[in-house]
Amino acid sequence: MTEPVKFAYWVPNVSGGLVISNIEQRTSWTPEYNRKLAQIAEQAGFDYALSQIRFTAGYGADNQHESVSFSQDLLAHTEKLNVIAALLPGPWNPALAAKQIATISHLSGGRIAVNVVSGWFRGEFAAIGEHWLDHDERYRRSEEFIRALRGIWTEDSFTFRGDFYRFSDYSLKPKPLDPLPEIFQGGSSRAARDMAARVSDWYFTNGNTPEGLTAQVEDIRAKAAANGHKVKVGINAFAIARDTEAEAKAVLDEIIGKANPDAVQGFAHEVKNAGKASPEGEGNWAKSSFEDLVQYNDGFRSNLIGTPQQIAERIIGLKDAGADLILLGFLHFQEEVEYFGKHVLPLVRQLEAERAREAVAAE
């Protein structure tokens, strides 16, 4: 029997919302707004919240709260929600990250996880004085970062000799609570999938069709099996759930119609260079259109736009394609997360229950 699909939401700890558009967004990046949002999401049935890591302004995001400390605050204001803190190798050393996350694990009853971001924005690295590595080198560094995190968390005397990180008989005490914090990572390139197939617990991919997702899942799971490893898959999606399909599509049209063209094109320039920098030219955003990039992780491509019933059925389609988790963005977060919890999530669970009964009957 398959596990129920899990749900996460993007924490708007960065200003500008989740679309690069001048449309009205009743979403705020403030701590007060986010604390209430976390409580709404927890009540609505969400499993995870994912905080974002940005160091510099741009592309509609003028303000950014730091991800780890912000995640800890959300955990302090919730009881069940798991929070995934984004970490960027370079600014973070794995020794500092391991100690931060271990402490938060104890403070939160084990509800902290991490998302290791390999980096795509060269200008950001230049602005903060961090060395910019080639595409595959960034993933090699991230893999060492993850191996170091896990080693520090599990070994009493951790020794590691990598190209980027070195440890000698290092013992971290206290270690995180069991089970260990889950490790997420993103990316669509071969290097990203290969890394996930070796070391990550979860692999995030940009928005995609079920067919496109299936190809990625088959590749990563075959590689993971060859490595004696298992990895779960999360897919990004931007949800517009409305009482009628026409209402939902009208909102999408307005978002795209009011897109900030200079910001979208600036973002497109940076991310397409990042995508093309992979040896096979297939990194995140390599094939994204202007419309796709208005939601900056291709969330419109997952097509969770319509009535609650339509969206629930499409979520099951993504689950059938291999998604274990749906990572969601919204226009007006508080109201729409609450609506999603009341009107979409119960339909998803109902469809899953029907599938389970049909499977039992077939046996």
C-alpha positions as CSV (number, residue, x, y, z in Angstrom):
1,M,0.0,0.0,0.0
2,T,1.4,3.4,-1.0
3,E,2.0,6.1,1.5
4,P,-0.3,9.2,1.4
5,V,1.2,12.0,-0.6
6,K,2.7,14.7,1.7
7,F,2.3,18.4,1.4
8,A,4.7,21.3,1.9
9,Y,4.4,25.0,1.4
10,W,7.0,27.6,0.5
11,V,7.6,29.9,3.5
12,P,7.3,33.5,2.3
13,N,10.3,34.7,4.4
14,V,11.4,36.6,1.2
15,S,9.4,39.7,0.1
16,G,7.5,39.7,-3.2
17,G,5.4,36.5,-2.8
18,L,5.8,33.5,-5.0
19,V,5.2,35.2,-8.4
20,I,7.2,37.9,-10.2
21,S,4.1,40.0,-10.8
22,N,2.6,43.3,-9.9
23,I,-0.7,41.6,-9.2
24,E,-2.0,42.3,-5.6
25,Q,-0.6,39.7,-3.2
26,R,-2.0,39.6,0.3
27,T,1.1,37.7,1.3
28,S,3.7,39.2,3.7
29,W,7.3,38.3,4.5
30,T,7.0,39.4,8.1
31,P,7.4,37.1,11.1
32,E,3.9,37.9,12.4
33,Y,2.3,36.8,9.1
34,N,4.4,33.7,8.8
35,R,3.7,32.5,12.4
36,K,0.0,32.7,11.7
37,L,0.5,31.0,8.3
38,A,2.4,28.1,9.9
39,Q,-0.4,27.6,12.4
40,I,-3.0,27.7,9.6
41,A,-0.9,25.2,7.5
42,E,-0.5,22.8,10.5
43,Q,-4.3,22.9,11.1
44,A,-4.9,22.4,7.3
45,G,-2.9,19.2,7.3
46,F,0.4,20.3,5.7
47,D,3.4,18.2,6.7
48,Y,6.3,20.6,5.9
49,A,7.2,24.2,5.5
50,L,10.3,25.1,3.4
51,S,12.1,28.4,4.2
52,Q,14.0,30.1,1.4
53,I,17.6,31.2,1.4
54,R,18.5,34.5,-0.4
55,F,21.3,36.9,0.4
56,T,20.7,39.7,-2.0
57,A,17.7,41.6,-3.4
58,G,16.4,41.3,-6.9
59,Y,13.6,39.8,-9.1
60,G,10.8,41.2,-6.8
61,A,12.5,40.1,-3.6
62,D,13.9,43.2,-1.8
63,N,13.9,41.8,1.7
64,Q,15.0,38.4,2.9
65,H,14.9,36.9,6.4
66,E,17.6,34.3,7.1
67,S,16.3,30.7,6.8
68,V,17.6,28.8,9.8
69,S,16.7,31.3,12.5
70,F,13.3,32.0,10.7
71,S,12.6,28.2,10.7
72,Q,13.4,28.0,14.4
73,D,10.8,30.7,15.1
74,L,8.1,28.9,13.1
75,L,8.9,25.7,15.0
76,A,8.5,27.6,18.3
77,H,5.0,28.7,17.2
78,T,3.7,25.2,16.0
79,E,3.4,21.7,17.5
80,K,3.4,19.2,14.6
81,L,4.7,21.0,11.5
82,N,8.1,20.0,10.2
83,V,10.2,22.9,8.9
84,I,12.9,22.6,6.3
85,A,15.6,25.2,6.6
86,A,17.5,26.0,3.3
87,L,21.3,25.9,3.6
88,L,23.8,27.1,1.0
89,P,27.3,25.5,1.0
90,G,29.8,28.3,0.9
91,P,28.2,30.7,3.3
92,W,27.6,27.7,5.6
93,N,30.3,25.3,6.8
94,P,28.9,21.8,7.6
95,A,30.3,22.0,11.2
96,L,28.2,25.1,11.9
97,A,25.2,23.8,10.1
98,A,25.4,20.4,11.9
99,K,25.6,22.1,15.3
100,Q,22.8,24.6,14.5
101,I,20.4,21.9,13.3
102,A,21.2,19.5,16.1
103,T,20.3,22.2,18.7
104,I,17.1,23.1,16.8
105,S,16.3,19.4,16.7
106,H,16.3,19.3,20.5
107,L,14.4,22.6,20.8
108,S,11.6,21.5,18.4
109,G,11.3,17.8,19.3
110,G,12.9,16.7,16.1
111,R,10.8,18.7,13.6
112,I,13.7,20.3,11.8
113,A,15.0,19.3,8.3
114,V,17.4,20.8,5.8
115,N,17.4,21.7,2.1
116,V,20.9,21.8,0.7
117,V,20.9,24.4,-2.1
118,S,23.8,24.1,-4.5
119,G,23.4,27.7,-5.8
120,W,22.3,29.2,-9.2
121,F,22.8,32.9,-8.8
122,R,26.4,33.9,-9.6
123,G,25.8,37.5,-8.9
124,E,24.8,36.7,-5.3
125,F,28.0,34.7,-4.7
126,A,30.1,37.7,-6.1
127,A,28.2,40.2,-3.9
128,I,29.0,38.3,-0.7
129,G,32.6,37.4,-1.7
130,E,32.0,33.6,-2.1
131,H,34.0,31.7,-4.8
132,W,31.8,30.6,-7.7
133,L,32.3,27.0,-8.8
134,D,31.4,25.4,-12.1
135,H,28.0,23.6,-12.2
136,D,29.1,20.1,-11.5
137,E,31.6,21.3,-8.9
138,R,28.8,22.9,-7.0
139,Y,27.1,19.6,-6.7
140,R,30.3,17.8,-5.7
141,R,30.6,20.3,-2.9
142,S,27.0,19.8,-1.9
143,E,27.5,16.1,-1.8
144,E,30.5,16.5,0.5
145,F,28.4,18.9,2.6
146,I,25.7,16.3,3.0
147,R,28.2,13.5,3.8
148,A,29.8,15.7,6.4
149,L,26.4,16.5,8.0
150,R,25.4,12.9,8.2
151,G,28.8,11.8,9.5
152,I,28.9,14.5,12.2
153,W,25.3,13.5,13.3
154,T,26.0,9.7,13.4
155,E,29.7,9.2,14.3
156,D,31.4,9.7,17.7
157,S,34.7,10.5,16.1
158,F,34.2,11.8,12.6
159,T,37.1,12.0,10.2
160,F,36.6,13.1,6.6
161,R,39.0,14.0,3.8
162,G,37.2,15.7,0.9
163,D,38.2,18.3,-1.7
164,F,36.1,20.9,0.0
165,Y,35.8,19.9,3.7
166,R,38.0,18.2,6.2
167,F,37.3,16.9,9.7
168,S,39.6,15.1,12.2
169,D,38.2,13.1,15.0
170,Y,35.3,15.6,15.5
171,S,32.6,14.7,18.0
172,L,29.4,16.7,18.1
173,K,27.4,16.5,21.3
174,P,24.5,16.5,21.7
175,K,23.6,14.9,18.4
176,P,20.2,15.5,16.8
177,L,17.2,13.5,18.1
178,D,16.2,10.3,16.3
179,P,15.2,10.1,13.6
180,L,17.9,12.3,12.2
181,P,16.9,15.5,10.4
182,E,15.8,14.7,6.8
183,I,18.1,16.0,4.0
184,F,16.4,17.5,1.0
185,Q,18.0,18.9,-2.2
186,G,16.8,20.3,-5.5
187,G,17.9,20.4,-9.1
188,S,16.9,18.9,-12.5
189,S,20.4,18.3,-14.0
190,R,22.1,14.9,-14.3
191,A,24.5,16.0,-11.5
192,A,21.6,16.9,-9.2
193,R,19.9,13.5,-9.8
194,D,23.1,11.6,-9.4
195,M,23.9,13.3,-6.1
196,A,20.4,12.6,-4.8
197,A,20.7,9.0,-5.8
198,R,23.8,8.7,-3.6
199,V,23.2,10.8,-0.5
200,S,19.9,12.7,-0.2
201,D,16.7,11.6,1.6
202,W,14.5,13.8,-0.7
203,Y,14.9,15.2,-4.2
204,F,13.0,18.4,-5.2
205,T,12.3,19.1,-8.8
206,N,10.8,22.1,-10.5
207,G,7.2,22.0,-11.7
208,N,6.5,19.6,-14.5
209,T,3.9,17.5,-16.3
210,P,3.3,13.9,-15.0
211,E,5.1,12.6,-18.1
212,G,8.2,14.9,-17.5
213,L,8.2,13.9,-13.8
214,T,8.0,10.2,-14.6
215,A,11.2,10.4,-16.7
216,Q,13.1,12.1,-13.8
217,V,11.8,9.7,-11.2
218,E,12.7,6.6,-13.2
219,D,16.2,7.9,-13.7
220,I,16.8,8.8,-10.1
221,R,15.2,5.7,-8.6
222,A,17.2,3.4,-10.9
223,K,20.4,5.1,-9.9
224,A,19.5,5.1,-6.2
225,A,18.7,1.3,-6.4
226,A,22.1,0.7,-8.0
227,N,23.7,2.5,-5.0
228,G,21.7,0.6,-2.4
229,H,20.0,3.9,-1.6
230,K,16.4,5.2,-1.5
231,V,15.2,8.7,-2.2
232,K,11.8,10.3,-2.2
233,V,10.7,12.9,-4.7
234,G,9.0,16.2,-4.2
235,I,7.6,18.4,-7.0
236,N,7.0,22.1,-7.1
237,A,3.6,23.5,-7.9
238,F,1.7,26.8,-7.7
239,A,-1.9,26.1,-6.7
240,I,-4.8,28.3,-7.7
241,A,-7.9,26.6,-6.3
242,R,-11.2,28.4,-6.9
243,D,-14.9,27.4,-6.9
244,T,-14.9,27.3,-10.8
245,E,-12.2,26.6,-13.4
246,A,-12.9,29.9,-15.1
247,E,-12.2,31.8,-11.9
248,A,-8.9,29.9,-11.4
249,K,-7.8,30.5,-15.0
250,A,-8.7,34.2,-14.8
251,V,-6.3,34.5,-11.8
252,L,-3.5,32.8,-13.7
253,D,-4.1,35.1,-16.7
254,E,-4.0,38.2,-14.4
255,I,-0.8,37.0,-12.7
256,I,0.9,36.6,-16.1
257,G,-0.7,39.7,-17.6
258,K,0.7,41.8,-14.7
259,A,4.1,40.1,-14.7
260,N,7.1,42.4,-14.2
261,P,8.9,41.9,-17.5
262,D,12.2,43.4,-16.5
263,A,12.4,41.3,-13.3
264,V,11.3,38.1,-15.1
265,Q,13.8,38.6,-17.9
266,G,16.6,39.4,-15.4
267,F,15.7,36.2,-13.5
268,A,15.5,34.3,-16.8
269,H,18.9,35.4,-17.8
270,E,20.5,34.2,-14.6
271,V,18.7,30.9,-14.3
272,K,19.0,29.9,-17.9
273,N,22.7,30.5,-17.7
274,A,22.7,28.3,-14.6
275,G,20.7,25.6,-16.4
276,K,22.9,25.7,-19.6
277,A,26.0,25.5,-17.5
278,S,25.4,21.8,-16.8
279,P,27.3,19.6,-19.2
280,E,24.1,18.3,-20.8
281,G,22.4,21.8,-20.7
282,E,19.4,20.3,-18.8
283,G,19.5,22.0,-15.4
284,N,16.6,23.7,-13.8
285,W,14.9,26.3,-16.0
286,A,16.8,25.3,-19.2
287,K,13.6,24.9,-21.1
288,S,11.3,27.4,-19.1
289,S,9.2,29.9,-21.0
290,F,8.6,33.5,-19.9
291,E,5.2,32.4,-18.5
292,D,6.9,29.5,-16.6
293,L,9.4,31.9,-15.0
294,V,6.7,34.2,-13.6
295,Q,6.5,31.6,-10.9
296,Y,10.1,31.1,-10.3
297,N,10.2,27.3,-9.9
298,D,8.0,26.5,-12.9
299,G,5.0,26.0,-10.6
300,F,2.4,26.7,-13.3
301,R,3.6,23.7,-15.3
302,S,2.3,21.3,-12.7
303,N,-1.2,22.6,-13.6
304,L,-2.8,22.6,-10.1
305,I,-5.1,25.4,-11.4
306,G,-8.9,24.8,-11.3
307,T,-11.6,23.5,-9.0
308,P,-10.7,21.5,-5.9
309,Q,-11.8,18.3,-7.6
310,Q,-9.6,19.0,-10.7
311,I,-6.6,19.8,-8.5
312,A,-7.1,16.7,-6.3
313,E,-7.2,14.5,-9.4
314,R,-4.1,16.1,-10.8
315,I,-2.3,15.6,-7.5
316,I,-3.1,11.9,-7.8
317,G,-1.7,12.0,-11.3
318,L,1.6,13.5,-10.0
319,K,1.6,10.9,-7.3
320,D,1.2,8.1,-9.9
321,A,4.1,9.7,-11.8
322,G,6.3,9.3,-8.7
323,A,5.8,12.3,-6.5
324,D,5.9,11.6,-2.8
325,L,5.4,15.3,-1.8
326,I,3.8,18.3,-3.4
327,L,5.6,21.6,-2.6
328,L,3.1,24.4,-3.0
329,G,3.1,28.1,-3.6
330,F,0.0,30.4,-3.4
331,L,-0.9,33.9,-4.3
332,H,-2.6,34.9,-1.0
333,F,-1.0,32.4,1.4
334,Q,-3.0,32.5,4.6
335,E,-6.5,32.4,2.9
336,E,-5.5,29.9,0.2
337,V,-3.7,27.5,2.5
338,E,-6.8,27.4,4.6
339,Y,-9.0,26.9,1.5
340,F,-6.7,24.1,0.3
341,G,-6.9,22.3,3.6
342,K,-10.7,22.5,3.7
343,H,-11.5,21.8,0.0
344,V,-8.6,20.0,-1.7
345,L,-6.8,17.9,0.8
346,P,-9.9,15.9,1.9
347,L,-10.6,15.1,-1.8
348,V,-7.0,13.9,-2.2
349,R,-7.4,11.6,0.8
350,Q,-10.7,10.4,-0.5
351,L,-9.2,9.5,-3.9
352,E,-6.2,7.8,-2.2
353,A,-8.7,5.7,-0.1
354,E,-10.6,4.7,-3.2
355,R,-7.4,3.6,-4.9
356,A,-6.5,1.5,-1.8
357,R,-9.9,-0.2,-1.8
358,E,-9.6,-0.9,-5.5
359,A,-6.2,-2.4,-5.0
360,V,-7.4,-4.7,-2.2
361,A,-10.4,-5.8,-4.3
362,A,-8.1,-6.6,-7.2
363,E,-6.0,-8.9,-5.0
